[in-house]
């Protein structure tokens, strides 16, 4: 069955911001592989705007490393879904706009895209889907940075929505990034 997978950069102190990451060739190759095995990419408004402004141009920019150009090409060709109540249209090719996404909607998209769905970043959207227990797997790429401020991913998650995760594995990259891979656990809460 298709999965909804989240891939997210987060600092050691729990902050998430696209500016709080370290360039790493190995991690870029990892992101390319995720994208190659995905049916569609889902974005919230802000992450979509960041990606749309950068990646189509990056796909052909000879000054960028090959793996970044490849990511741009893969992203440009990918089916993309943007979830936003504040924008009325999207212009990036292969992109559709929806105004709401919940667990039921993700199940519908899983049927449409049997290779699965991937959410890059998009902390607001991700938080709402986490609260509905809609995410099947997570890749948390822990950046070797202490940001000290910014937006925290889990600030909006209510305690009653706590859920256990099962560890699948980890991968470390030369620049110090460690990606932790988890899946949704059958155990919804932790016991002590």
N, C-alpha and C positions, 0 to 999 in steps of 0.2 A: 504494500500500500504506500502511496505517496506520503511524504513527510513535509511538515513545515519546520524549517531550520532557520535559526537565528545565528548570524555571524556578527560579532560585536567587538570593538576595541574599547578597552577600559583600563584606566590607570591603576596602579597598585592601591591607591587610596579611594578607588571606586568612582572616579569621575569619567564622563564620556563626552568627548568633543573631538571632531575630526582633526583639530590642530594639536591634539595631545596623543600623537603617535610618532613612531620612529620609522624612517624608511628602512626596508629590509627586503632584499631580493628574494630570499627564501619564503618569507611571509607573502610576498606578492605572488609567487608561483603557487603557493597554497590557495590563495584567493581565486586565482585563475582556475584551479582544479575544481574548487567548489562550484564555480559558475558554469563550468563545462558540463557538470552533472545535475543541472537544475533546469526545470521546465519554465519557470518564471521567477522574476525578482519582484519583491514587494517593497515599496518605500512609503514613508510618511512624507509630508510636504517638504520639510526642510532638507532632508537627506536627498530627496529627488532633485530639488533645485541645485544642490551642491554637485551632484553627479552629472546632471544635465549640462551644467555650465563648464565642467572640466573634461569628462571622459570622451565625448565625441571628437573633440579637438586632439586629445591625447592619443587617440587611436592612430593618428598619422604624424605625430610630432617626432621628427628624427632626433631631437635633443633628449628625449626620454629613453630610459632603458627599455630593452625589448619586452620584458615581462609587463611593464606598465602599458606599452602600446598594445600588447595582446589583451590585457584586461579591458582597455578601451574598446577594442574591436569586439570582444565577447559581449561587453555590456551594451554596445551600440546595437548588436544583432539580437540581443535577448528580448524576450517578451517581458514587458514591464507593467506593473500595476501600481498606481499611485492612490493612496488613501488620503483624502483631504476634503474638508468642508469649506475651505477658504479660497480655493482656486477653481476656476470654471473650465479651464481647458489645459491640455498638455500638448506640446509640439514635438517632443522627441519621438522618432519612429518606433513602432511596435509598442506604444504606450497607451494604456487606457486609464481613465480616471474613474474612481468610485468614491462615494462620500462616506461610506461606513464599512468596517470590516469587523466581524465577530467570529466566534468559533464556527458557527453554522456556515458563514461565508467562506471560511478557510476550507471547510470540508467540500464545498462546491468547487472551489478552485483546485483542490487536490484531484478531483475527478477529471477536471479539464486538463490538468497538467500532471500526468502520471509520473513524470520524472521528479516531481516535488516542487516545493516553493522555498525561496530563500529570502530572508529579510536581512539587508545590510543596514546596520546602524538603526536609525529611526526610533529613538528611545521612547517617544510618546506613544507611538503605535505599539511598540514592543511591550511596554508596560501594560497597556489595556489587554493585549492578547495573553500575557503572562497571567493576569488576574482571572482570565477565563480558562486557564490551563490548556490553551490552544497550541502552544509550541511543543513540538515533538523532540527536537534536539537543539543543543546550544553549542556554539564555538565562542568561548570568551578568550579573546586575544589580549592577554595582560601585558600592557606596555610598561617597560621599566622606567616609569616616571612617577613622581609624586607631584600632582597638579596643585593641591592645596585649595582649589576652588573650582567651581563650574557646576554642571548639572550632573546629578547622581542618577544612575539608572533606576535604582529601586526605591527612591524616596516616596513614590506614589503607591507602592504596593502595600495593601492592607494586611495586617497580621493574619486575619482569617483566611487569606489566600495563600498562605505559606505552602510550599510544596517541596517534596524531596526530589533530588536528582540522583541518577546513577552515573557514576564515573565510567567513561568509555576509554579515555586515554588522553595523552598530552603530546605536544610536539614543541620543541624549542628551536629557535632560529638564531642565527649568528649575532644579530644586534641586541639580543637579550629578551626578545618577545617570547612569551610562552603561551601557546594556545591550549586551553583546556576544553575537552569535548565531553559533554554530558547528554544524557537522554532523560526524558520525563520518567519518573519512577512510578511504579504502581502504588507505592506508599505515598499518600498525599501529605502526610505530616511527619515530622521527626519525633522520635520518642527518646527519652533519656532514662 
